[in-house]
Structure formats: C-alpha cells, structure tokens
Amino acid sequence: MIQLRLEYTRMPVAIEKTAHEAQQAMNLTTLLDRLSEMPRLWMALRAIVEDGFRGEKEAIERELRPWDDVGQRQFLDFGCGTGGFANCFPENSYTGFDPASHYIRYAGRNTRGRYTIMLGQSLGFIPQQFDAALVLGVFHHLSTELGQAAAAELHRVLKPGATLLVMEDIDPAWWNLPGHMMHMIDRGKFIRSDSDYRALFHPYFEIRRSYTMRSGICDYGVYVLERVA
C-alpha cells in the first residue's frame, strides 16, 4: 500500500502577526463605518477622541473670526458632516453641505444654519457667494484628482481675497501611539505630506500661514489660505 505523506510549511511568525494586525485593522474600520451611520453616536465618539474638538474650535475663532461683523459675511462649511461646527458661526451666516444625506438630515434637525446635499467637486452655489470657508478633515478622503476639483470649486464660490481655513490629518509624532492607531483605521486613504497638501491648493489659493496642532490624539496640519483673484 502506498502511503501519502502530506506536508505544509508554516507561515513565518512575523508574517502571521502582520496579517493578524491587518485583519484587526480591517475589522475596526468596518466597525467605524457602521458607527458613522449613526450620527449622534459618531459625533460623541469623535468628541472623546478629539478632546471636545477644542483645537479645531480655537482655530476657527482665531483664523476666521466668525463673530466679527455679524451679518456681513457668509461662511461655507465644506463637507460639514453632522454640522458639528455650526455653532462656531452666526446662524444666518452659515451654510453647510455634505454628500451624505443621513448626516445632512441629522444636522438639519439638531443644529442651526442652512444645509444641503452636494458633491464637493460640483457645488450648486453661484460664483463668489461666500466670504470665507472651512474645510475640516475632507481632503484626506479625496484622491488628487477630486481634491484639485474641490479646490477649483472653492475658488469659484469664494469671493476674491476670501479666507479658506483647511485642517487636515497629518502623520502623528512618532511617540503618539494612539494617533498612529487612529490612522490605521481612518477611512480617509489620502493622508498627505505638507508639500502634497500645498500642491492641491495651487494655483487657486495662496498660503498666508500654516502650522500644526493636536486635537486630543489627532494631529492636524492647519492652512490659512487666501483666494487668488
């Protein structure tokens, strides 16, 4: 009788560990995708991770000064999500849009301001409608092609000399382990270097100043831009 001997080669431990970590990250990403479909819970979790959005709110107040000359300026929140930053602006001066209809429904019911469903690369606003705009954590969800199209649309709907405030995810400091973990499960796949973010804004905007900040465990690059005439 012929005996068959079956053999197999065990995967190296390092490769097994990497595959296991990748699977864990995928599971967490799937969980976050499901949580993001529940706007109230999603915002509560984000607020815990980002220290109540204190850093973002301070940047909005410092760079856009929305409460100066109330009623004289119109602000656009580009990719507003659930409208979590609407209260940083005067009610009658704030317009937010997002492509996610469930976020816009939630924002319309729970926050003040005007809301609409749109795509960032095809805005349904008239030219030069807004005096300033906020883009918070949007570009790192967009490919280079879509990011450049969005920058072009922002240029179209902002007035000459208007201020654009952009806050985008950047690579955390090496010691910020929770921040690195967040990037592993972040749904945005286009976290860029400083030079790559700058390239998205050219030739539509000039950078007045830029700096980095930390909001909770999240590191951001902050860009204060001026619309080129």
N, CA, C and O of each residue as an XYZ file, in Angstrom:
916
protein
N       0.856     -1.196      0.000
C       0.000      0.000      0.000
C       0.887      1.239      0.000
O       1.854      1.346      0.754
N       0.529      2.140     -0.851
C       1.294      3.385     -0.938
C       0.758      4.373      0.085
O      -0.442      4.643      0.136
N       1.666      4.911      0.904
C       1.262      5.895      1.904
C       1.619      7.291      1.408
O       2.731      7.543      0.944
N       0.668      8.168      1.518
C       0.893      9.554      1.120
C       1.238     10.380      2.348
O       0.540     10.323      3.360
N       2.285     11.125      2.260
C       2.690     11.987      3.373
C       2.423     13.441      3.000
O       2.996     13.973      2.049
N       1.545     14.063      3.765
C       1.193     15.446      3.490
C       2.068     16.367      4.319
O       2.229     16.156      5.521
N       2.622     17.365      3.699
C       3.468     18.320      4.392
C       2.974     19.735      4.090
O       2.389     20.000      3.040
N       3.226     20.626      5.034
C       2.917     22.033      4.791
C       3.980     22.877      5.470
O       4.624     22.457      6.431
N       4.136     24.031      4.962
C       5.108     24.960      5.529
C       4.365     26.019      6.318
O       3.487     26.699      5.787
N       4.715     26.154      7.574
C       4.039     27.136      8.420
C       4.500     28.536      8.060
O       5.684     28.784      7.834
N       3.548     29.430      8.013
C       3.859     30.827      7.713
C       4.766     31.384      8.802
O       4.513     31.129      9.980
N       5.807     32.131      8.461
C       6.670     32.748      9.468
C       5.850     33.576     10.453
O       4.842     34.185     10.094
N       6.316     33.582     11.721
C       5.565     34.253     12.794
C       5.368     35.729     12.477
O       4.285     36.266     12.708
N       6.399     36.397     11.951
C       6.289     37.841     11.664
C       5.197     38.107     10.640
O       4.443     39.071     10.773
N       5.104     37.243      9.597
C       4.080     37.427      8.568
C       2.705     37.147      9.145
O       1.742     37.853      8.849
N       2.617     36.102      9.981
C       1.330     35.805     10.627
C       0.864     36.985     11.462
O      -0.308     37.361     11.427
N       1.792     37.566     12.214
C       1.446     38.702     13.071
C       0.965     39.883     12.239
O      -0.032     40.522     12.574
N       1.687     40.173     11.138
C       1.288     41.284     10.266
C      -0.087     41.052      9.668
O      -0.908     41.969      9.622
N      -0.347     39.830      9.208
C      -1.657     39.508      8.639
C      -2.754     39.648      9.683
O      -3.848     40.128      9.386
N      -2.450     39.219     10.927
C      -3.437     39.327     12.008
C      -3.735     40.796     12.319
O      -4.891     41.171     12.519
N      -2.682     41.626     12.358
C      -2.888     43.042     12.641
C      -3.692     43.704     11.524
O      -4.544     44.554     11.783
N      -3.415     43.309     10.281
C      -4.161     43.867      9.157
C      -5.640     43.499      9.242
O      -6.513     44.318      8.956
N      -5.910     42.247      9.643
C      -7.293     41.814      9.788
C      -7.993     42.575     10.906
O      -9.158     42.949     10.779
N      -7.269     42.802     12.008
C      -7.844     43.572     13.111
C      -8.172     44.992     12.666
O      -9.235     45.522     12.990
N      -7.246     45.611     11.916
C      -7.494     46.969     11.426
C      -8.703     47.000     10.502
O      -9.503     47.934     10.550
N      -8.835     45.973      9.657
C      -9.978     45.901      8.749
C     -11.282     45.766      9.530
O     -12.289     46.379      9.177
N     -11.259     44.965     10.587
C     -12.457     44.794     11.413
C     -12.841     46.096     12.097
O     -14.021     46.435     12.179
N     -11.836     46.833     12.591
C     -12.111     48.108     13.247
C     -12.653     49.130     12.248
O     -13.552     49.907     12.568
N     -12.098     49.119     11.044
C     -12.582     50.033     10.015
C     -14.039     49.741      9.673
O     -14.844     50.658      9.512
N     -14.370     48.457      9.565
C     -15.762     48.076      9.291
C     -16.672     48.544     10.417
O     -17.775     49.032     10.170
N     -16.206     48.394     11.658
C     -16.986     48.853     12.803
C     -17.195     50.363     12.750
O     -18.296     50.846     13.013
N     -16.137     51.115     12.410
C     -16.257     52.559     12.322
C     -17.214     52.975     11.210
O     -17.973     53.931     11.362
N     -17.175     52.260     10.103
C     -18.112     52.543      9.014
C     -19.550     52.414      9.497
O     -20.405     53.230      9.155
N     -19.807     51.389     10.290
C     -21.171     51.182     10.805
C     -21.530     52.245     11.835
O     -22.658     52.737     11.856
N     -20.573     52.600     12.689
C     -20.844     53.636     13.686
C     -21.099     54.981     13.024
O     -21.910     55.772     13.504
N     -20.398     55.240     11.908
C     -20.568     56.524     11.235
C     -21.960     56.685     10.643
O     -22.374     57.796     10.312
N     -22.681     55.578     10.512
C     -24.055     55.648     10.021
C     -25.028     56.057     11.121
O     -26.217     56.249     10.864
N     -24.521     56.191     12.356
C     -25.323     56.650     13.491
C     -24.758     57.994     13.945
O     -23.899     58.030     14.826
N     -25.222     59.098     13.364
C     -24.568     60.401     13.544
C     -24.359     60.828     14.989
O     -23.284     61.327     15.323
N     -25.347     60.650     15.854
C     -25.205     61.131     17.226
C     -24.081     60.384     17.945
O     -23.253     60.999     18.616
N     -24.055     59.062     17.803
C     -23.017     58.259     18.439
C     -21.657     58.554     17.825
O     -20.656     58.625     18.538
N     -21.614     58.726     16.515
C     -20.365     59.009     15.822
C     -19.742     60.305     16.320
O     -18.539     60.350     16.578
N     -20.545     61.364     16.460
C     -20.017     62.632     16.940
C     -19.571     62.533     18.386
O     -18.575     63.149     18.766
N     -20.288     61.768     19.201
C     -19.902     61.606     20.604
C     -18.547     60.910     20.714
O     -17.710     61.304     21.526
N     -18.331     59.887     19.909
C     -17.053     59.170     19.932
C     -15.920     60.061     19.441
O     -14.831     60.066     20.016
N     -16.178     60.811     18.380
C     -15.149     61.722     17.865
C     -14.797     62.789     18.894
O     -13.631     63.155     19.041
N     -15.797     63.285     19.599
C     -15.547     64.312     20.611
C     -14.656     63.780     21.732
O     -13.820     64.514     22.258
N     -14.828     62.512     22.100
C     -13.979     61.906     23.133
C     -12.539     61.828     22.640
O     -11.610     62.204     23.355
N     -12.359     61.340     21.421
C     -11.022     61.160     20.853
C     -10.328     62.505     20.625
O      -9.107     62.600     20.747
N     -11.101     63.542     20.295
C     -10.514     64.827     19.926
C     -10.736     65.907     20.983
O     -10.769     67.095     20.665
N     -10.889     65.490     22.241
C     -10.935     66.433     23.358
C     -11.990     67.512     23.159
O     -11.744     68.696     23.385
N     -13.180     67.072     22.728
C     -14.278     68.015     22.542
C     -14.070     68.976     21.386
O     -14.732     70.011     21.313
N     -13.150     68.645     20.477
C     -12.841     69.492     19.303
C     -12.313     70.862     19.707
O     -12.482     71.840     18.978
N     -11.679     70.928     20.861
C     -11.211     72.225     21.354
C     -10.213     72.877     20.397
O     -10.290     74.079     20.140
N      -9.277     72.083     19.871
C      -8.282     72.637     18.962
C      -8.900     73.207     17.702
O      -8.536     74.299     17.264
N      -9.844     72.462     17.111
C     -10.495     72.933     15.892
C     -11.282     74.212     16.135
O     -11.233     75.142     15.329
N     -12.009     74.256     17.247
C     -12.837     75.422     17.538
C     -11.985     76.658     17.793
O     -12.345     77.766     17.397
N     -10.857     76.459     18.456
C      -9.967     77.599     18.691
C      -9.391     78.112     17.372
O      -9.242     79.320     17.188
N      -9.067     77.200     16.455
C      -8.538     77.621     15.153
C      -9.590     78.379     14.353
O      -9.272     79.377     13.706
N     -10.832     77.922     14.388
C     -11.913     78.621     13.683
C     -12.064     80.039     14.208
O     -12.166     80.986     13.428
N     -12.080     80.187     15.526
C     -12.244     81.509     16.128
C     -11.047     82.406     15.804
O     -11.213     83.590     15.513
N      -9.860     81.844     15.856
C      -8.641     82.633     15.646
C      -8.469     83.053     14.186
O      -8.079     84.188     13.915
N      -8.753     82.158     13.248
C      -8.433     82.409     11.847
C      -9.591     82.992     11.048
O      -9.365     83.771     10.122
N     -10.821     82.632     11.386
C     -11.976     83.129     10.627
C     -12.711     84.253     11.336
O     -13.400     85.044     10.692
N     -12.575     84.334     12.650
C     -13.234     85.370     13.454
C     -14.698     85.538     13.028
O     -15.110     86.624     12.621
N     -15.468     84.469     13.125
C     -16.837     84.499     12.571
C     -17.791     85.438     13.281
O     -18.831     85.792     12.725
N     -17.458     85.856     14.511
C     -18.381     86.711     15.242
C     -18.061     88.192     15.077
O     -18.723     89.040     15.674
N     -17.053     88.506     14.272
C     -16.817     89.902     13.904
C     -17.763     90.275     12.764
O     -17.974     89.476     11.853
N     -18.323     91.457     12.805
C     -19.205     91.942     11.722
C     -20.324     90.943     11.430
O     -20.529     90.551     10.281
N     -21.036     90.539     12.461
C     -22.117     89.557     12.302
C     -23.135     90.059     11.286
O     -23.583     91.204     11.342
N     -23.488     89.172     10.355
C     -24.456     89.503      9.324
C     -23.839     90.083      8.073
O     -24.524     90.265      7.066
N     -22.545     90.377      8.125
C     -21.885     90.989      6.969
C     -21.144     89.984      6.103
O     -20.747     90.307      4.983
N     -20.952     88.772      6.605
C     -20.208     87.759      5.860
C     -20.967     86.431      5.840
O     -21.740     86.121      6.746
N     -20.722     85.662      4.782
C     -21.311     84.340      4.639
C     -20.209     83.286      4.644
O     -19.197     83.416      3.954
N     -20.431     82.231      5.445
C     -19.435     81.181      5.631
C     -19.933     79.856      5.050
O     -21.104     79.504      5.188
N     -19.029     79.137      4.404
C     -19.332     77.819      3.867
C     -18.552     76.769      4.638
O     -17.336     76.878      4.796
N     -19.256     75.749      5.118
C     -18.629     74.589      5.757
C     -18.612     73.463      4.725
O     -19.636     72.831      4.465
N     -17.445     73.222      4.144
C     -17.268     72.311      3.018
C     -17.107     70.883      3.554
O     -16.081     70.542      4.144
N     -18.153     70.044      3.334
C     -18.139     68.697      3.901
C     -18.434     68.749      5.383
O     -17.638     68.286      6.200
N     -19.575     69.312      5.729
C     -19.895     69.643      7.129
C     -20.243     68.443      7.981
O     -20.292     68.556      9.205
N     -20.489     67.281      7.364
C     -20.869     66.111      8.154
C     -22.162     66.349      8.912
O     -23.186     66.700      8.324
N     -22.107     66.156     10.209
C     -23.298     66.290     11.057
C     -23.542     67.723     11.521
O     -24.421     67.965     12.349
N     -22.773     68.669     10.996
C     -22.938     70.055     11.422
C     -22.343     70.335     12.782
O     -22.797     71.230     13.495
N     -21.328     69.572     13.144
C     -20.750     69.690     14.477
C     -20.079     71.011     14.778
O     -19.829     71.318     15.944
N     -19.774     71.813     13.751
C     -19.113     73.098     13.980
C     -19.999     74.281     13.613
O     -19.526     75.415     13.541
N     -21.277     74.020     13.383
C     -22.202     75.097     13.020
C     -22.299     76.146     14.117
O     -22.445     77.334     13.827
N     -22.220     75.723     15.373
C     -22.365     76.665     16.480
C     -21.176     77.605     16.611
O     -21.202     78.530     17.422
N     -20.134     77.376     15.818
C     -18.997     78.295     15.811
C     -19.283     79.530     14.972
O     -18.478     80.462     14.949
N     -20.423     79.551     14.280
C     -20.748     80.625     13.345
C     -22.123     81.214     13.662
O     -22.966     80.526     14.238
N     -22.363     82.471     13.298
C     -23.714     83.032     13.413
C     -24.685     82.222     12.554
O     -24.352     81.836     11.434
N     -25.868     81.967     13.071
C     -26.824     81.082     12.404
C     -27.146     81.509     10.987
O     -27.163     80.679     10.078
N     -27.402     82.789     10.788
C     -27.829     83.262      9.475
C     -26.667     83.452      8.496
O     -26.874     83.849      7.349
N     -25.449     83.168      8.954
C     -24.277     83.342      8.103
C     -23.620     82.018      7.735
O     -22.569     81.998      7.095
N     -24.237     80.919      8.137
C     -23.606     79.596      7.993
C     -24.365     78.721      7.004
O     -25.584     78.578      7.090
N     -23.618     78.131      6.053
C     -24.162     77.133      5.138
C     -23.236     75.926      5.133
O     -22.028     76.054      4.936
N     -23.813     74.763      5.351
C     -23.026     73.542      5.327
C     -23.559     72.578      4.286
O     -24.766     72.513      4.053
N     -22.661     71.827      3.655
C     -23.101     70.786      2.731
C     -22.285     69.524      2.974
O     -21.175     69.565      3.505
N     -22.864     68.417      2.573
C     -22.183     67.125      2.659
C     -22.854     66.177      1.666
O     -24.051     66.307      1.409
N     -22.111     65.232      1.109
C     -22.747     64.271      0.195
C     -23.554     63.194      0.910
O     -24.343     62.493      0.276
N     -23.367     63.051      2.228
C     -24.061     62.008      2.987
C     -25.416     62.528      3.461
O     -25.477     63.405      4.323
N     -26.496     61.994      2.904
C     -27.836     62.511      3.200
C     -28.212     62.306      4.667
O     -28.903     63.148      5.240
N     -27.769     61.193      5.296
C     -28.156     60.969      6.690
C     -27.466     61.967      7.623
O     -28.011     62.308      8.673
N     -26.271     62.436      7.247
C     -25.626     63.482      8.039
C     -26.385     64.799      7.914
O     -26.595     65.498      8.906
N     -26.792     65.132      6.702
C     -27.493     66.396      6.483
C     -28.851     66.384      7.188
O     -29.261     67.394      7.761
N     -29.545     65.249      7.148
C     -30.821     65.166      7.873
C     -30.606     65.397      9.364
O     -31.364     66.124     10.007
N     -29.577     64.778      9.900
C     -29.279     64.946     11.332
C     -28.933     66.403     11.629
O     -29.435     66.976     12.596
N     -28.075     67.003     10.801
C     -27.670     68.382     11.032
C     -28.864     69.329     10.986
O     -28.979     70.229     11.818
N     -29.752     69.128     10.016
C     -30.915     69.989      9.885
C     -31.848     69.910     11.075
O     -32.499     70.895     11.425
N     -31.919     68.730     11.709
C     -32.801     68.555     12.870
C     -32.170     69.030     14.173
O     -32.881     69.410     15.104
N     -30.838     69.010     14.247
C     -30.201     69.185     15.549
C     -29.281     70.393     15.674
O     -28.864     70.725     16.784
N     -28.956     71.052     14.583
C     -28.086     72.219     14.660
C     -28.670     73.355     13.840
O     -29.564     73.154     13.019
N     -28.161     74.527     14.072
C     -28.673     75.706     13.367
C     -27.896     75.934     12.081
O     -26.814     75.378     11.889
N     -28.454     76.753     11.205
C     -27.803     77.036      9.938
C     -28.574     76.456      8.768
O     -29.654     75.892      8.945
N     -28.019     76.594      7.570
C     -28.621     76.058      6.353
C     -27.782     74.876      5.864
O     -26.553     74.901      5.929
N     -28.475     73.835      5.370
C     -27.784     72.624      4.942
C     -28.311     72.137      3.602
O     -29.480     72.324      3.261
N     -27.419     71.510      2.856
C     -27.814     70.935      1.584
C     -26.909     69.754      1.244
O     -25.797     69.647      1.762
N     -27.385     68.878      0.380
C     -26.620     67.712     -0.063
C     -25.947     68.045     -1.393
O     -26.615     68.411     -2.360
N     -24.635     67.916     -1.435
C     -23.880     68.215     -2.650
C     -22.606     67.393     -2.678
O     -22.202     66.803     -1.676
N     -21.979     67.367     -3.854
C     -20.643     66.816     -4.017
C     -19.648     67.969     -4.067
O     -19.920     69.007     -4.669
N     -18.507     67.782     -3.438
C     -17.531     68.855     -3.343
C     -16.948     69.291     -4.664
O     -16.506     70.432     -4.796
N     -16.937     68.406     -5.650
C     -16.374     68.762     -6.944
C     -17.413     69.343     -7.893
O     -17.106     69.625     -9.051
N     -18.656     69.526     -7.407
C     -19.718     70.082     -8.249
C     -20.706     70.832     -7.363
O     -21.811     70.352     -7.108
N     -20.308     71.995     -6.903
C     -21.118     72.759     -5.955
C     -22.225     73.538     -6.666
O     -22.011     74.144     -7.716
N     -23.400     73.501     -6.069
C     -24.542     74.187     -6.655
C     -24.719     75.600     -6.137
O     -25.851     76.038     -5.936
N     -23.637     76.322     -5.917
C     -23.695     77.705     -5.458
C     -23.280     78.636     -6.596
O     -22.566     78.238     -7.516
N     -23.742     79.875     -6.511
C     -23.373     80.849     -7.532
C     -21.921     81.282     -7.313
O     -21.402     81.150     -6.205
N     -21.267     81.791     -8.343
C     -19.884     82.263     -8.174
C     -19.788     83.380     -7.131
O     -20.667     84.235     -7.021
N     -18.696     83.341     -6.375
C     -18.361     84.380     -5.399
C     -19.489     84.615     -4.385
O     -19.817     85.753     -4.050
N     -20.065     83.523     -3.913
C     -21.184     83.637     -2.969
C     -20.724     83.793     -1.518
O     -21.445     84.358     -0.696
N     -19.521     83.292     -1.201
C     -19.115     83.222      0.201
C     -17.879     84.071      0.480
O     -17.026     84.282     -0.382
N     -17.821     84.552      1.735
C     -16.701     85.384      2.178
C     -15.580     84.568      2.802
O     -14.441     85.029      2.873
N     -15.892     83.372      3.251
C     -14.883     82.504      3.876
C     -15.412     81.075      3.878
O     -16.613     80.840      3.744
N     -14.489     80.126      4.032
C     -14.899     78.717      4.049
C     -14.026     77.921      4.999
O     -12.867     78.252      5.250
N     -14.621     76.870      5.513
C     -13.940     75.913      6.392
C     -13.925     74.553      5.719
O     -14.955     74.077      5.242
N     -12.746     73.923      5.681
C     -12.621     72.537      5.218
C     -11.905     71.776      6.319
O     -10.715     71.987      6.552
N     -12.619     70.897      6.992
C     -12.060     70.203      8.155
C     -12.097     68.696      7.922
O     -13.160     68.075      7.962
N     -10.935     68.124      7.680
C     -10.830     66.674      7.541
C     -11.540     66.118      6.322
O     -12.152     65.052      6.393
N     -11.464     66.826      5.207
C     -12.126     66.383      3.979
C     -11.126     65.932      2.919
O     -11.306     64.884      2.299
N     -10.074     66.721      2.712
C      -9.153     66.436      1.604
C      -8.464     65.077      1.746
O      -8.093     64.469      0.741
N      -8.291     64.597      2.967
C      -7.617     63.301      3.096
C      -8.543     62.135      2.749
O      -8.135     60.974      2.796
N      -9.799     62.453      2.399
C     -10.718     61.452      1.860
C     -10.781     61.510      0.333
O     -11.442     60.678     -0.290
N     -10.104     62.476     -0.271
C     -10.216     62.703     -1.709
C      -8.916     62.366     -2.424
O      -7.827     62.682     -1.945
N      -9.045     61.727     -3.565
C      -7.881     61.497     -4.424
C      -7.354     62.838     -4.912
O      -8.008     63.867     -4.741
N      -6.181     62.828     -5.514
C      -5.603     64.075     -6.031
C      -6.525     64.721     -7.055
O      -6.718     65.937     -7.041
N      -7.094     63.916     -7.939
C      -7.992     64.454     -8.964
C      -9.212     65.125     -8.333
O      -9.568     66.244     -8.702
N      -9.848     64.443     -7.385
C     -11.024     65.023     -6.730
C     -10.640     66.203     -5.847
O     -11.385     67.179     -5.755
N      -9.485     66.121     -5.199
C      -9.034     67.228     -4.359
C      -8.796     68.492     -5.150
O      -9.157     69.582     -4.705
N      -8.194     68.364     -6.315
C      -7.964     69.532     -7.165
C      -9.268     70.088     -7.706
O      -9.416     71.303     -7.838
N     -10.221     69.207     -8.022
C     -11.533     69.670     -8.479
C     -12.258     70.412     -7.368
O     -12.926     71.415     -7.619
N     -12.127     69.918     -6.132
C     -12.754     70.586     -4.994
C     -12.132     71.959     -4.754
O     -12.844     72.920     -4.461
N     -10.806     72.055     -4.878
C     -10.138     73.347     -4.711
C     -10.606     74.340     -5.773
O     -10.787     75.524     -5.486
N     -10.800     73.858     -6.998
C     -11.285     74.725     -8.071
C     -12.693     75.232     -7.776
O     -13.004     76.396     -8.031
N     -13.537     74.365     -7.241
C     -14.899     74.777     -6.898
C     -14.914     75.758     -5.731
O     -15.709     76.698     -5.714
N     -14.043     75.541     -4.769
C     -13.945     76.505     -3.665
C     -13.516     77.871     -4.184
O     -14.029     78.898     -3.742
N     -12.583     77.879     -5.114
C     -12.155     79.139     -5.718
C     -13.332     79.815     -6.423
O     -13.473     81.037     -6.361
N     -14.156     79.045     -7.076
C     -15.288     79.610     -7.827
C     -16.317     80.244     -6.910
O     -16.830     81.319     -7.220
N     -16.634     79.608     -5.784
C     -17.733     80.090     -4.942
C     -17.282     81.090     -3.880
O     -18.119     81.705     -3.219
N     -15.966     81.260     -3.708
C     -15.473     82.251     -2.755
C     -15.182     83.570     -3.458
O     -14.846     83.599     -4.642
N     -15.314     84.644     -2.717
C     -15.032     85.969     -3.252
C     -13.520     86.198     -3.320
O     -12.771     85.582     -2.562
N     -13.065     87.072     -4.215
C     -11.635     87.397     -4.257
C     -11.139     87.867     -2.891
O     -11.775     88.698     -2.242
N     -10.005     87.330     -2.466
C      -9.453     87.697     -1.171
C     -10.062     86.959     -0.003
O      -9.653     87.181      1.137
N     -11.036     86.078     -0.247
C     -11.692     85.338      0.825
C     -10.696     84.421      1.535
O      -9.699     83.992      0.954
N     -10.988     84.133      2.798
C     -10.153     83.238      3.604
C     -10.693     81.818      3.537
O     -11.890     81.584      3.704
N      -9.802     80.884      3.292
C     -10.122     79.454      3.341
C      -9.294     78.838      4.460
O      -8.065     78.895      4.432
N      -9.960     78.253      5.437
C      -9.287     77.581      6.544
C      -9.391     76.076      6.342
O     -10.487     75.516      6.329
N      -8.244     75.427      6.186
C      -8.185     73.982      5.969
C      -7.470     73.334      7.146
O      -6.386     73.766      7.537
N      -8.082     72.298      7.706
C      -7.450     71.485      8.744
C      -7.504     70.037      8.298
O      -8.584     69.476      8.119
N      -6.332     69.429      8.119
C      -6.262     68.081      7.565
C      -5.354     67.167      8.377
O      -4.367     67.606      8.968
N      -5.711     65.891      8.390
C      -4.915     64.892      9.079
C      -3.501     64.829      8.513
O      -3.301     64.867      7.299
N      -2.528     64.731      9.411
C      -1.135     64.532      9.029
C      -0.576     63.364      9.840
O      -1.212     62.897     10.785
N       0.604     62.901      9.469
C       1.227     61.813     10.218
C       1.519     62.270     11.635
O       2.094     63.342     11.831
N       1.132     61.472     12.635
C       1.368     61.859     14.030
C       2.848     61.827     14.379
O       3.655     61.221     13.674
N       3.192     62.491     15.482
C       4.542     62.372     16.023
C       4.818     60.900     16.341
O       3.892     60.140     16.623
N       6.090     60.501     16.297
C       6.430     59.077     16.428
C       5.949     58.492     17.746
O       5.634     57.305     17.831
N       5.892     59.345     18.789
C       5.519     58.845     20.116
C       4.000     58.832     20.340
O       3.528     58.306     21.348
N       3.238     59.406     19.408
C       1.782     59.464     19.558
C       1.170     58.147     19.087
O       0.590     58.080     18.003
N       1.297     57.112     19.893
C       0.835     55.783     19.507
C      -0.672     55.733     19.263
O      -1.102     55.110     18.292
N      -1.501     56.372     20.117
C      -2.944     56.381     19.808
C      -3.255     57.049     18.467
O      -4.162     56.626     17.750
N      -2.487     58.107     18.132
C      -2.695     58.770     16.853
C      -2.351     57.864     15.681
O      -3.044     57.868     14.663
N      -1.269     57.079     15.823
C      -0.914     56.130     14.774
C      -1.992     55.058     14.628
O      -2.297     54.623     13.517
N      -2.560     54.638     15.743
C      -3.622     53.637     15.692
C      -4.848     54.189     14.971
O      -5.491     53.478     14.199
N      -5.171     55.465     15.225
C      -6.297     56.082     14.540
C      -6.075     56.108     13.034
O      -7.010     55.895     12.262
N      -4.844     56.369     12.615
C      -4.565     56.392     11.179
C      -4.698     55.016     10.553
O      -5.045     54.903      9.377
N      -4.427     53.972     11.317
C      -4.571     52.622     10.788
C      -6.016     52.322     10.409
O      -6.278     51.576      9.466
N      -6.955     52.913     11.156
C      -8.362     52.610     10.929
C      -9.114     53.780     10.298
O     -10.325     53.707     10.091
N      -8.385     54.871      9.989
C      -9.025     56.037      9.375
C      -9.607     55.646      8.025
O      -8.980     54.920      7.254
N     -10.814     56.136      7.747
C     -11.466     55.822      6.477
C     -10.925     56.664      5.328
O     -11.177     56.361      4.162
N     -10.186     57.717      5.654
C      -9.546     58.511      4.619
C      -8.224     57.884      4.202
O      -7.368     57.630      5.050
N      -8.051     57.637      2.943
C      -6.875     56.915      2.450
C      -5.858     57.832      1.779
O      -4.937     57.349      1.121
N      -6.010     59.151      1.935
C      -5.116     60.072      1.234
C      -4.510     61.086      2.205
O      -4.461     62.280      1.910
N      -4.052     60.610      3.360
C      -3.332     61.481      4.288
C      -2.005     61.857      3.627
O      -1.222     60.984      3.254
N      -1.760     63.151      3.486
C      -0.659     63.635      2.654
C       0.441     64.305      3.470
O       0.285     64.611      4.652
N       1.553     64.514      2.785
C       2.633     65.325      3.347
C       2.260     66.800      3.206
O       1.320     67.153      2.494
N       3.012     67.647      3.897
C       2.753     69.089      3.815
C       2.852     69.575      2.369
O       1.998     70.336      1.914
N       3.881     69.144      1.646
C       4.060     69.606      0.265
C       2.931     69.136     -0.641
O       2.535     69.851     -1.562
N       2.409     67.932     -0.385
C       1.310     67.425     -1.214
C       0.006     68.164     -0.939
O      -0.768     68.416     -1.862
N      -0.245     68.515      0.328
C      -1.435     69.323      0.608
C      -1.314     70.681     -0.079
O      -2.279     71.168     -0.669
N      -0.139     71.289     -0.003
C       0.066     72.594     -0.631
C      -0.173     72.530     -2.133
O      -0.718     73.463     -2.723
N       0.235     71.427     -2.746
C       0.068     71.279     -4.192
C      -1.407     71.250     -4.589
O      -1.763     71.685     -5.685
N      -2.269     70.738     -3.699
C      -3.701     70.703     -4.009
C      -4.283     72.106     -4.128
O      -5.186     72.337     -4.933
N      -3.774     73.040     -3.335
C      -4.351     74.384     -3.290
C      -3.900     75.263     -4.458
O      -4.567     76.240     -4.798
N      -2.780     74.918     -5.061
C      -2.226     75.709     -6.167
C      -2.946     75.362     -7.479
O      -3.179     74.180     -7.734
N      -3.301     76.328     -8.306
C      -2.972     77.764     -8.262
C      -4.113     78.628     -7.731
O      -4.120     79.842     -7.936
N      -5.072     78.011     -7.054
C      -6.295     78.734     -6.688
C      -6.166     79.558     -5.409
O      -6.894     80.531     -5.210
N      -5.236     79.160     -4.547
C      -5.111     79.828     -3.248
C      -3.642     80.047     -2.906
O      -2.776     79.249     -3.263
N      -3.386     81.147     -2.206
C      -2.065     81.421     -1.661
C      -2.099     81.160     -0.161
O      -3.087     81.466      0.506
N      -1.036     80.603      0.358
C      -0.970     80.277      1.779
C      -0.457     81.481      2.558
O       0.665     81.940      2.345
N      -1.287     81.984      3.457
C      -0.862     83.076      4.335
C       0.048     82.553      5.437
O       1.094     83.133      5.728
N      -0.375     81.435      6.049
C       0.428     80.811      7.095
C      -0.053     79.374      7.265
O      -1.160     79.009      6.870
N       0.812     78.586      7.860
C       0.459     77.194      8.139
C       1.179     76.758      9.410
O       2.236     77.288      9.752
N       0.597     75.794     10.096
C       1.189     75.274     11.328
C       0.531     73.943     11.643
O      -0.421     73.545     10.972
N       1.021     73.268     12.640
C       0.427     72.009     13.068
C      -0.218     72.195     14.436
O       0.152     73.086     15.201
N      -1.181     71.342     14.721
C      -1.827     71.370     16.032
C      -2.261     69.948     16.385
O      -2.342     69.067     15.529
N      -2.536     69.759     17.669
C      -3.052     68.470     18.118
C      -4.413     68.690     18.771
O      -4.578     69.579     19.606
N      -5.376     67.874     18.382
C      -6.715     67.917     18.968
C      -6.985     66.544     19.568
O      -7.297     65.599     18.844
N      -6.865     66.432     20.889
C      -6.936     65.113     21.509
C      -5.739     64.288     21.080
O      -4.596     64.675     21.323
N      -5.994     63.148     20.439
C      -4.903     62.307     19.958
C      -4.627     62.510     18.473
O      -3.779     61.826     17.899
N      -5.340     63.451     17.846
C      -5.251     63.636     16.397
C      -4.365     64.826     16.048
O      -4.518     65.911     16.607
N      -3.435     64.612     15.117
C      -2.555     65.665     14.641
C      -3.099     66.228     13.322
O      -3.509     65.487     12.428
N      -3.087     67.567     13.234
C      -3.607     68.234     12.046
C      -2.586     69.216     11.484
O      -1.814     69.826     12.223
N      -2.599     69.354     10.167
C      -1.951     70.471      9.513
C      -2.994     71.542      9.284
O      -4.070     71.259      8.758
N      -2.687     72.766      9.671
C      -3.620     73.890      9.542
C      -3.086     74.833      8.470
O      -1.932     75.257      8.520
N      -3.940     75.156      7.501
C      -3.559     76.032      6.394
C      -4.552     77.196      6.322
O      -5.760     76.998      6.184
N      -4.023     78.382      6.418
C      -4.843     79.587      6.270
C      -4.524     80.169      4.897
O      -3.416     80.644      4.648
N      -5.526     80.121      4.005
C      -5.303     80.443      2.606
C      -6.126     81.653      2.177
O      -7.152     81.975      2.776
N      -5.657     82.301      1.142
C      -6.385     83.420      0.551
C      -6.707     83.105     -0.903
O      -5.843     82.664     -1.662
N      -7.957     83.338     -1.280
C      -8.362     83.094     -2.662
C      -7.633     84.027     -3.615
O      -7.628     85.243     -3.423
N      -7.025     83.463     -4.627
C      -6.347     84.246     -5.647
C      -7.399     84.901     -6.532
O      -8.361     84.247     -6.935
N      -7.233     86.149     -6.830
C      -8.223     86.873     -7.652
C      -8.297     86.298     -9.058
O      -9.073     86.781     -9.882
